[in-house]
Amino acid sequence: LASCCWVACVTGCIILSSCTIAVWKMRLLIPILMLASAVESARILSVFPISGKSHHGLFQAVLKALAARGHHIVNYSPYKLDKPMANYTDVVMENIQPPDKNMTREMLEMFMNLPSIGMPIFLWMGIDLSAQTFSDKKIKELIESNEQFDLVIIEALFTQEAFLGFGHKFKAPVICLQPFNSFSVVNKAAGNPLSISYIPDMAFSSSDHMSFFERFCNTISIFSSLIFYYTIYTPKVDVMLKENFKDPTMPPVSDLIYNISLFMTNGHPYVHYAQPYTPNMIPIGGIHLSKEKKPLPADMKKFIDDAKDGVIYFSLGSVVPDHVLGEEFFDMFTKAFQKLPQRVLWKTGWKHESLPNNVKTANWMPQQDILAHPNVVLFMTHGGIFGQHEAIHAGVPVVCIPIFGDQTLNAKFYEERGIGVKIPFQTLSEETIISTVNKVVSNSKYKENMERLSKIYHDRPKSAADSLVYWVEYVLRHGGAHHLRPASANMPWYQLYLLDVVAALLLIAAVIVIVVYIVLRKILRLFRGKTKPMSSNKKKKN
């Protein structure tokens, strides 16, 4: 009986101990499960109505990465996913025209001839496009709805500041997603250093080693953009916010910009010049790159495989439509390509009755998969940021024909790093095309430099998608990330650049100089006063 009691006692203790451990495990597990549930069930609104199709490749990559984590995405844009996802809702804004639909030859020439006023022109275009967006029936329904969202993601600081009003309406933190690397307006809003002396602004074609004249021009470019942005452009946005949201509590757009939790840029330390980032700036460049190598179409694969002298891939992106470039443009390239030993894959919708045997065209081509083919020896591009990531990722040297925007800056980067050569659009000719292509293909340094840079590009602590997901969920966990924002984001410019301190030091120095001058002057007067009587006495004795 005693032994039975002892066994029962031990068994009871074990059961009690197990129950206690289980209770403590549950106590520890419940908050974790609650936290995970809170993050995983997040409902995210994204509004991307304006940018070109290539930019939406970035936006969709971001949203798909978040949807894959279990977040519920509601995306307002002119483009929908090719393959629908269960927790991803596309609200297609059918009356929004992509930028290439409105592009004209006159607009193209204006952008090329006046690159320094590119930012003001884009901002004025943004006002019109934002007004067009607010006239969309689905956007009006969203403004009037009682829906709830945990987070809002928009391309806030590139002509779309008015959509920051959705963050205020839904009482949700806002993440700004930029299709470019950081530039002056983004840096100012985030409190990030402008680094004017060595980081060229987006519309300014220079490297990170600038001459005095280049630094002077970069300074003028950056400060004129900021002055225009905050004194002329943002008041227009304030009017638009009041007219469309009809919310008396809606703060001015400057406050909405200040309350952005994170700035995610399409940057990468090895695709741009090295520069500082404040904690609220997260570079996720390369997130649009596909992890899977997809097989090429059979005819395209054979065309590349059978090229004994290699293949040149040529694409000028999606912003400038073929009809704007003109017949002469295509004839010039056709004649140049005909004289090259390489085969040419040319992404264009232009139709020609008699293409050379070494040229193959198509309205759409799988760019990443083409560049990944070992037989591709050169990428001819307009210098868009997405193509820049893809070329460096694949290790393919570049001939760059910049047209407008950040493309001239990217072209300068190719030359500065020795991975490509630029042909100014205005100097295009059959001869310059042939000579530049031969220069890059025949000189092994371009390929070697690009392969070296590609190796560095791939060496990163975590993928862009993992970084994105972590920081988005960080914002969700903490209800925003304003604690990451430096005080510099809201400091007066004269304090930020210590101009008040410099003025005080100059004043102190001036006071010291004046005091020293007065003291010395008095000493000299005293000295002269003593010497004069002595000299007069000597004269009397004589």
C-alpha positions in Angstrom: 0.0 0.0 0.0 2.9 2.3 0.9 4.6 1.7 -2.4 1.3 2.3 -4.2 0.9 5.6 -2.4 4.5 6.5 -3.2 4.0 5.8 -6.9 0.7 7.7 -6.9 2.5 10.7 -5.2 5.3 10.7 -7.7 2.9 10.3 -10.6 0.9 13.2 -9.3 4.0 15.4 -9.0 5.0 14.6 -12.5 1.6 15.4 -13.8 1.4 18.6 -11.8 4.9 19.5 -13.0 4.0 18.8 -16.6 0.8 20.9 -16.3 2.8 23.8 -14.8 5.3 23.6 -17.6 2.5 23.4 -20.1 0.8 26.5 -18.5 4.0 28.5 -18.7 4.6 27.4 -22.3 1.1 28.6 -23.1 1.7 31.9 -21.3 4.8 32.4 -23.4 3.2 31.1 -26.6 -0.1 33.1 -26.5 1.6 36.6 -26.8 3.8 35.3 -29.7 0.7 33.8 -31.4 -1.2 37.0 -30.9 1.7 39.1 -32.3 2.1 36.8 -35.2 -1.7 36.8 -35.8 -1.7 40.6 -35.6 1.0 40.9 -38.2 -0.1 38.1 -40.5 -3.7 39.4 -40.7 -2.6 42.9 -41.6 -4.7 44.6 -44.3 -2.6 46.8 -46.6 -3.8 49.4 -49.0 -1.5 50.4 -51.9 -2.2 53.2 -54.3 0.0 53.4 -57.4 -2.0 55.1 -60.1 0.5 57.1 -62.1 3.9 55.6 -62.9 5.0 53.7 -66.0 4.7 50.0 -66.4 8.3 49.3 -65.5 7.8 50.9 -62.1 4.8 48.7 -61.4 7.2 45.7 -61.7 8.8 47.0 -58.5 5.5 47.7 -56.9 4.0 44.3 -57.7 7.2 42.5 -56.5 6.8 44.3 -53.1 3.2 43.6 -52.8 3.6 39.9 -53.8 6.3 39.4 -51.2 3.9 40.8 -48.6 1.0 38.7 -49.8 3.2 35.6 -49.7 3.6 36.3 -46.0 -0.1 36.2 -45.5 -0.9 39.9 -45.6 -4.1 41.0 -47.4 -3.3 43.4 -50.2 -5.7 45.8 -51.9 -3.9 47.5 -54.8 -5.3 50.5 -56.8 -3.4 50.9 -60.1 -3.8 50.7 -63.9 -2.2 47.3 -64.0 -3.2 43.9 -62.5 -1.2 40.8 -61.6 -0.5 38.4 -64.5 -1.3 35.5 -62.1 -3.9 36.3 -59.4 -3.1 35.6 -55.7 -5.7 34.5 -53.1 -5.1 37.4 -50.7 -4.2 40.0 -53.3 -7.0 42.2 -54.7 -6.4 44.3 -57.8 -8.7 47.4 -58.2 -7.9 48.4 -61.8 -8.2 52.1 -62.6 -9.2 51.9 -66.2 -9.4 55.6 -67.0 -5.8 56.2 -65.9 -3.5 56.5 -69.0 0.1 55.3 -68.6 2.7 58.0 -69.3 3.8 56.5 -72.6 0.3 57.0 -74.0 0.6 60.8 -73.6 4.2 61.1 -74.7 4.8 63.3 -77.8 7.9 64.2 -79.8 7.8 67.7 -78.5 7.7 66.5 -74.8 10.6 64.1 -75.5 12.8 66.9 -77.0 11.9 69.2 -74.1 13.0 66.6 -71.6 16.3 66.0 -73.5 17.2 69.6 -74.1 16.3 70.9 -70.6 17.3 68.2 -68.2 17.8 70.8 -65.4 14.1 71.6 -65.2 13.1 68.0 -65.3 11.8 68.0 -61.7 9.5 71.0 -62.0 8.0 69.6 -65.3 7.4 66.2 -63.7 5.8 67.9 -60.7 3.4 69.9 -62.8 2.5 66.8 -64.8 1.9 65.1 -61.4 -0.7 67.7 -60.4 -2.7 66.9 -63.6 -2.3 63.2 -63.2 -3.3 63.3 -59.5 -6.4 65.3 -60.5 -7.1 62.6 -63.1 -6.8 59.9 -60.4 -9.1 61.6 -58.0 -11.8 61.8 -60.8 -11.7 58.0 -61.0 -14.9 56.4 -59.7 -13.1 53.7 -57.7 -10.9 56.2 -56.0 -13.9 58.3 -55.1 -15.6 55.2 -53.6 -12.5 54.5 -51.6 -12.5 58.0 -50.2 -16.1 57.7 -49.2 -15.8 54.1 -47.8 -15.6 53.0 -44.2 -13.0 50.4 -44.9 -10.1 49.7 -42.5 -6.5 49.3 -43.3 -3.5 48.6 -41.1 -0.9 50.2 -43.5 -0.8 52.4 -46.6 2.0 52.1 -49.2 2.3 54.8 -51.9 4.9 56.4 -54.1 4.6 59.5 -52.1 7.5 61.7 -53.2 7.4 61.5 -56.9 4.3 63.6 -57.9 1.9 61.6 -55.8 2.0 63.4 -52.4 -1.8 64.0 -52.5 -2.4 60.3 -51.8 -0.8 60.6 -48.4 -4.3 61.7 -47.4 -5.3 58.0 -47.4 -3.0 57.5 -44.4 -4.8 60.2 -42.5 -8.2 58.9 -43.6 -7.6 55.3 -42.5 -5.5 56.3 -39.4 -2.8 54.0 -40.7 1.0 54.4 -40.8 2.4 55.2 -44.3 5.4 53.7 -46.1 6.8 55.6 -49.1 8.0 53.3 -51.9 10.3 55.0 -54.4 11.1 53.4 -57.8 14.4 55.4 -57.8 17.3 55.7 -55.4 17.0 58.5 -52.9 17.2 62.1 -54.3 17.0 65.6 -52.8 13.2 65.7 -52.0 13.3 62.2 -50.4 16.5 62.9 -48.5 15.0 66.2 -47.1 11.8 64.5 -46.1 13.6 61.6 -44.4 16.1 63.8 -42.6 18.9 62.1 -44.7 22.0 64.1 -45.5 21.8 65.8 -48.9 25.6 65.0 -49.4 25.7 67.8 -52.0 29.5 67.7 -52.4 29.7 64.1 -53.6 26.2 62.8 -54.4 24.7 64.2 -57.7 21.0 64.9 -57.7 18.7 62.7 -59.9 18.6 65.2 -62.8 22.3 66.1 -62.7 24.8 64.0 -64.7 27.9 63.7 -62.6 29.9 61.2 -60.6 30.7 61.2 -56.9 34.0 63.0 -57.7 32.9 66.4 -58.8 34.8 69.4 -59.9 34.2 72.8 -58.3 31.9 73.7 -61.2 30.0 70.4 -60.9 29.5 70.9 -57.2 28.3 74.5 -57.8 25.8 73.2 -60.4 24.7 70.4 -58.1 24.1 72.8 -55.3 22.0 75.1 -57.5 20.0 72.0 -58.9 19.2 70.6 -55.4 18.3 73.8 -53.7 16.2 75.1 -56.6 14.3 71.8 -56.7 13.6 72.0 -52.9 12.6 75.6 -53.1 10.2 74.9 -56.0 8.9 71.8 -54.2 8.1 73.5 -50.9 7.0 77.0 -52.0 5.2 76.3 -55.2 4.3 72.6 -55.5 3.1 71.6 -52.1 0.6 74.5 -51.7 -1.1 73.1 -54.9 -1.2 69.6 -53.3 -2.8 71.2 -50.2 -5.7 72.5 -52.3 -6.1 69.1 -53.9 -6.3 67.4 -50.5 -9.0 69.7 -49.3 -11.1 69.5 -52.5 -11.0 65.7 -52.7 -11.0 64.3 -49.1 -13.3 67.1 -47.8 -11.9 66.4 -44.3 -11.6 69.5 -42.1 -9.1 67.7 -39.9 -6.8 66.9 -42.9 -3.3 68.3 -42.1 -1.2 70.1 -44.6 0.9 67.9 -46.9 4.1 69.0 -45.2 2.8 67.3 -42.0 1.8 64.2 -43.9 5.2 64.0 -45.4 6.8 64.4 -42.0 4.7 61.5 -40.6 5.8 59.0 -43.2 7.1 56.0 -41.2 9.6 54.5 -43.7 11.2 55.4 -47.0 11.9 52.3 -49.2 14.0 53.1 -52.2 15.0 51.1 -55.3 18.6 51.6 -54.3 21.6 49.3 -53.8 25.0 50.2 -52.5 26.7 48.8 -55.6 24.3 50.2 -58.2 24.7 53.7 -57.0 27.5 55.8 -55.4 28.0 55.0 -51.7 26.1 57.4 -49.5 24.7 57.5 -45.9 21.2 56.3 -45.1 19.2 57.3 -41.9 17.5 54.4 -40.1 14.1 55.3 -41.7 15.5 54.7 -45.2 15.5 51.1 -46.4 17.2 50.3 -49.8 15.4 47.3 -51.4 16.9 47.6 -54.9 16.8 44.3 -56.9 13.6 43.1 -55.3 12.0 42.9 -58.7 14.6 40.4 -59.9 13.2 36.9 -60.4 14.8 34.1 -58.4 13.8 31.5 -61.0 15.4 31.1 -64.3 12.6 30.7 -66.8 13.1 28.9 -70.1 13.3 31.2 -73.1 10.8 30.8 -76.0 12.1 28.1 -78.3 12.7 30.4 -81.3 14.5 32.9 -79.1 16.6 30.3 -77.4 17.8 28.9 -80.8 18.5 32.4 -82.1 20.8 33.0 -79.0 22.3 29.6 -78.9 23.4 29.6 -82.5 25.1 33.0 -82.4 28.8 32.3 -82.9 29.8 35.9 -82.1 27.4 36.4 -79.3 24.1 38.4 -79.0 23.4 42.1 -78.3 20.1 42.8 -76.5 18.6 46.2 -77.3 15.7 47.8 -75.4 14.8 51.4 -74.7 12.2 50.6 -72.0 8.5 51.3 -71.9 8.2 55.1 -71.3 9.1 56.3 -74.8 6.8 54.7 -77.4 8.0 53.7 -80.9 5.9 56.3 -82.8 7.6 59.2 -80.9 11.1 58.1 -82.0 10.3 58.2 -85.7 11.1 56.1 -88.8 14.6 57.5 -89.2 15.6 56.3 -85.8 14.7 52.7 -86.6 16.3 52.8 -90.0 19.6 54.1 -88.5 19.8 51.3 -86.0 18.8 48.7 -88.6 21.6 49.7 -90.9 24.1 49.8 -88.0 23.1 46.3 -86.7 23.3 44.9 -90.2 27.1 45.6 -90.2 27.8 44.0 -86.8 28.9 40.3 -86.6 26.8 39.7 -83.5 23.1 38.9 -83.6 20.7 41.4 -82.1 17.5 40.9 -80.1 15.6 44.1 -80.3 12.6 44.8 -78.1 10.3 47.0 -80.2 6.8 47.1 -81.6 8.2 48.7 -84.8 7.6 46.6 -87.9 10.0 46.5 -90.8 9.4 44.6 -94.0 13.1 43.5 -94.5 15.0 43.1 -91.3 18.6 41.9 -91.5 19.1 38.2 -90.9 21.1 38.9 -87.7 18.2 40.9 -86.1 15.1 39.6 -84.4 12.4 41.9 -83.0 9.4 41.4 -80.7 7.0 43.7 -78.8 7.9 42.1 -75.5 11.0 40.1 -74.4 11.9 38.4 -71.1 14.7 40.8 -70.4 16.0 39.2 -67.2 16.2 35.7 -68.8 17.8 37.0 -71.9 20.5 38.8 -70.0 21.2 35.7 -67.9 22.1 33.7 -71.0 25.9 33.3 -71.3 25.8 34.1 -75.0 24.6 37.7 -74.5 27.7 39.9 -74.8 26.1 43.4 -74.6 23.0 45.2 -73.3 22.0 48.4 -75.2 19.7 50.3 -72.9 18.2 53.8 -72.3 19.7 53.7 -68.8 16.6 53.0 -66.7 17.1 52.0 -63.1 15.5 48.6 -63.5 17.7 47.7 -66.4 20.7 48.9 -64.4 19.9 46.4 -61.7 19.4 43.6 -64.2 22.6 44.3 -66.2 24.7 44.3 -63.0 22.9 41.2 -61.6 23.7 39.3 -64.9 27.2 40.7 -65.3 26.5 42.1 -68.9 28.4 45.3 -70.0 26.4 48.2 -71.3 26.0 50.7 -74.1 23.7 53.4 -72.7 21.6 55.8 -74.7 20.1 58.1 -72.1 17.0 60.0 -72.9 15.8 61.9 -69.8 15.3 61.8 -66.1 17.8 59.7 -64.0 19.1 58.0 -67.2 22.0 60.4 -67.8 23.0 59.9 -64.1 23.0 56.2 -64.6 24.9 56.4 -67.8 27.6 58.4 -66.0 27.7 55.6 -63.4 28.4 53.0 -66.1 31.4 55.1 -67.4 32.7 55.9 -63.9 32.7 52.2 -63.0 34.2 51.1 -66.3 31.2 48.8 -67.1 29.8 50.6 -70.1 29.9 53.6 -72.5 27.4 56.3 -73.2 26.1 57.5 -76.5 24.3 60.9 -76.1 20.9 60.7 -77.9 21.7 63.9 -79.9 24.9 62.3 -81.3 23.3 59.0 -82.5 24.4 57.9 -85.9 25.2 54.7 -87.7 28.9 55.3 -87.2 28.7 56.1 -83.4 26.5 53.0 -82.8 28.9 50.7 -84.6 32.1 52.2 -83.1 30.7 52.2 -79.5 29.4 48.6 -79.7 32.8 47.4 -81.1 34.6 49.4 -78.3 32.7 47.7 -75.5 32.6 44.2 -77.0 36.2 44.1 -78.1 37.7 45.5 -74.8 37.6 42.8 -72.1 37.9 45.4 -69.3 34.2 46.2 -69.5 33.2 42.6 -69.1 35.7 42.0 -66.3 34.6 45.1 -64.4 31.0 44.1 -64.8 31.6 40.6 -63.5 33.5 42.0 -60.5 30.6 44.4 -59.7 28.1 41.6 -60.2 29.8 39.4 -57.7 29.7 42.2 -55.2 26.0 42.9 -56.0 25.1 39.3 -55.1 27.0 39.5 -51.8 24.4 40.9 -49.3 23.4 39.8 -45.8 19.8 39.2 -46.7 17.6 39.4 -49.8 15.8 42.5 -50.7 12.5 40.7 -50.2 13.5 39.5 -46.7 14.5 43.1 -45.8 11.3 44.5 -47.1 9.1 42.0 -45.2 11.0 42.5 -41.9 10.7 46.3 -42.0 7.0 46.4 -43.1 6.1 44.0 -40.3 8.3 46.1 -38.0 6.0 49.1 -38.8 2.9 47.0 -38.3 4.2 45.7 -34.9 4.9 49.2 -33.6 2.1 51.1 -35.2 4.5 53.2 -37.2 8.3 53.9 -37.0 8.5 57.6 -36.1 11.2 56.7 -33.6 13.5 56.0 -36.5 13.1 59.5 -37.9 16.1 61.8 -37.1 15.4 65.3 -35.8 17.0 66.6 -39.0 13.8 65.8 -40.8 12.1 68.8 -39.2 14.9 71.2 -38.4 15.1 74.7 -40.0 17.6 74.7 -42.8 19.8 77.3 -41.0 20.0 75.1 -38.0 20.6 71.9 -40.0 23.6 73.3 -41.8 24.8 75.2 -38.7 24.5 78.5 -40.4 23.4 80.1 -37.1 26.4 78.7 -35.4 28.7 79.8 -38.3 27.1 83.3 -38.1 27.7 83.4 -34.3 31.3 82.3 -34.8 31.8 85.0 -37.5 30.2 87.5 -35.2 32.5 86.5 -32.3 35.5 86.6 -34.6 34.4 90.0 -35.9 34.0 91.3 -32.3 37.5 90.0 -31.4 39.0 91.6 -34.5 37.3 94.9 -33.7 38.3 94.8 -30.0 41.9 94.0 -30.9 41.8 96.8 -33.5 40.5 99.3 -31.0 43.0 98.2 -28.3 45.9 98.4 -30.7 44.8 101.7 -32.0 44.7 103.1 -28.5 48.1 101.7 -27.6 49.5 103.3 -30.8 47.9 106.6 -29.9 49.4 106.4 -26.4 52.8 105.6 -27.8 52.6 108.4 -30.3 51.4 110.8 -27.5 54.5 110.0 -25.4 57.0 110.3 -28.3 55.8 113.7 -29.6 56.7 115.8 -26.4 60.1 114.2 -26.3 60.8 115.1 -29.9 59.6 118.7 -29.4 61.9 119.1 -26.3 64.9 118.0 -28.3 64.1 120.7 -30.9 64.0 123.5 -28.1 67.4 122.5 -26.7 68.9 122.8 -30.2 
